[in-house]
Amino acid sequence: MNINTDPAADVAGSGGHWAVLALKGTNGTNGVAATVSVGTTTTGAAGTSASVTNTGTSNAAVLNFIIPAGATGATGATGATGATGPQGPPVSFMGTWSSSTVYTSGNAVYENGTSYIALAVNYNVDPAADVAGSGTTWAVLALKGASGSSPDSGIPFTTVVRTISSYVYFNPVQALVGASSTDNMFTWVPSSCTISKLNVYSKYSQDLKVDLQSSTTSGTGASLTTTGLSCTVLADGNSCTATGPVVVSGGSFLIFHITQSDGTSAPSGSGYLWTAFGCL
C-alpha cells in the first residue's frame, strides 16, 4: 500500500512501490496522403444508370465515369422561311463553244456531245477543261450519253419455236431444222458480241440436250465446237438455262445441236422446242 507515491519517480528510484506495466511508445512518422484522379468519361446509352469505377488503388484512386446520354428532345419549331434569292440570269444557247467568243453568265454552249453553262464572264476558257479542273467558270448542263450498239454488233434477243421430230440441227434465229449441218442451219455473226445466257423451253416428248455451237465456216463440212452454252431440258413443259457470258468472235457461225439427254442419240420423239438468247 502506498499513499502519494509518484509511480514514475518510484520506478526511476527504488521501485519499491510501482513497476512498469507498459512503456509509452515513440511517435510514428507521418503517413502518405491519398490521391484521387479522373480517368475516362464515357457517354452511356440513354436510360441507363450512371456508374463510377476505380481502376487505381485505395491510396491512388483513378475514377472512370459512365454518364448516360439524355433523352432526345422534342423537335424544335420550324424556322422562318429565308429570303428569296436573286434571280439567276436567263439561259442563252450560244451553239458550239468557240475560243474566240466572250461568254457571260447564263450562256450555254455545246462541246463534244456535252452542253455547259457559263457561271461567269469568260474568254477562251474551255468548258470541258474547266469542269475537269476547278469548275469555277463553267458547269455541266447535260452530259453526253453513252454510245449505243450499232445495228450489226450481234444478234438481238430472239425467241424461236420449232416443230421437231428426229432433227438434230437448228438455226439459232429461224425456225429451220435439219438432219445435218447444212448452210441454212447456221446464223452468221458479223461482229464480236457477248451472250449472257441461253433459255430453253420444251414441249417435246423426250428429255433433250441443247448445245449452242460455233464454227468459222458453215456447211456440212464445218468443224463445230461448243460455245459452253448447253443445258438439258426435261420433257413436256419444262425449261433450262445455260449461263455465260460467252464471247462470240466476229465472222463466226452459230448453230444448235440437239440430242437426247445422253448427248449422243438423235431425238426420236415429237413436239415443240423454244430457244431464247441474244448476242450483244
Beta strands, then each sheet from edge to edge (+ up, - down):
strand 1: 35-44
strand 2: 51-54
strand 3: 60-68
strand 4: 92-96
strand 5: 102-103
strand 6: 107-111
strand 7: 114-118
strand 8: 122-123
strand 9: 138-142
strand 10: 155-164
strand 11: 169-170
strand 12: 177-178
strand 13: 187-189
strand 14: 193-204
strand 15: 208-215
strand 16: 225-233
strand 17: 238-248
strand 18: 252-260
strand 19: 271-279
sheet 1: 1+ 3+ 2-
sheet 2: 4+ 6+ 7- 9+
sheet 3: 5+ 8-
sheet 4: 10+ 19- 14+ 17-
sheet 5: 12+ 11- 18+ 13-
sheet 6: 12+ 11- 18+ 15- 16+
end
